[in-house]
Amino acid sequence: MIRNLWPLLIGFTIWAAAFLILYILQALGCVWGWEPLWHRTILIAVTFATIGLLAGTLAVQLRRSGINSSKIEWVGKIMTAISLPTTVFIFAPVAFLSICN
């Protein structure tokens, strides 16, 4: 059953894991007193890595599916495609907002 659901869940599972990693790194950088430029660079790198991973996942989903794709596969592709702009929108503030107060 889970094997049938992975196309639905993969995009936002990657997004959720990256969101968790991003904010763990943000908190650790503040607590451990990382240099602000280094801290921001790490957070931006995580953002770009997530975008790349999601784009790669979508490319694999599109390459694997054919004309006879199931509805779950089509919805999975759409959800992965939606997770890309969601990532850009939600993760973008790490590039310009203050990191630690």
N, C-alpha and C positions, 0 to 999 in steps of 0.2 A: 504493500500500500504506500509506504513512504517513497519507494522508488517512482511511483506514479505522480507523487506530489512535488518532487524536487524541482521540476520546471517552474512551478508556481512560486516556490519559496526561495529560490536561489538568489535572486536579485536583492530582495529586501533583507535576506539573511546576511548577505555580504555587507549591505548598508548598515544594518544594526550592529554587526561586529565591528565595523570600522568606526561607527559612532561611539561605541563603548571604548575602543582603543584610543580614539582621538581625545575624549574627555578624561580618560585615565592619564594620558600623557600630559594633558593640560594641567591637571591637578598635581601630578608629580613634579612637573617643572616649577610650579609655584611653590610647593612645599620644599623642594630641594634647592631652590634658588638658582635655577639655570639662568644663564645670560639671555636677555630678552630676544636678541637676534637669533641665537641658536634655537631657543624654544619655539619661536615663530616658524623658523625654517623646518623644524621637525614636524610641526603641525601641518604646514603646507605640503610637505612631502607625503604625509599620510593621506591628505586630501587627494593629491594627484595619483597616488598609488591606488586609491579606492576607485577613482574615475577610470583608470586604466584597467583595473581588474573587472569592473562592471562592463566596460566596453568589450573586453575580451570575452567575457561570459556571454554577452549578447551576440557577439560574432559567432561563437561556437553554437549557440542555440539556433541562430539563423542558418548556419551551414549544415547542421544536423537535420533540420526539419525539411521535409519535402512538401509536395503538393498535398499529400495525404496525411498531414499533421492532425493530431487530435486537438480537440478544443482546449484541453489542459495545456498542451504545448503552445498554442497560439496565445492564450491568456498569460502564460509564463513569459513569453517573449515581450508582450505588452508591459507586463509588470516590471521586467528587467529594464526595458526602455524607459519606463516612468521613474525608476530608481536613479537613473543618471542625472536628470535635471534636479531631482530631489536632493541628491548628494551635493551638487553645485550650490543650490540655494541654501541648504542647511549648513554646509561646511564652510561657505565663503567668509563668514565673519572672522574666522581665525586669521585671515590675511590682513585685516585692518582694525579690528577692535582691540582694546587693551586686554592683555592676557591675565595679568594678576593685579589685584588691588591691594 
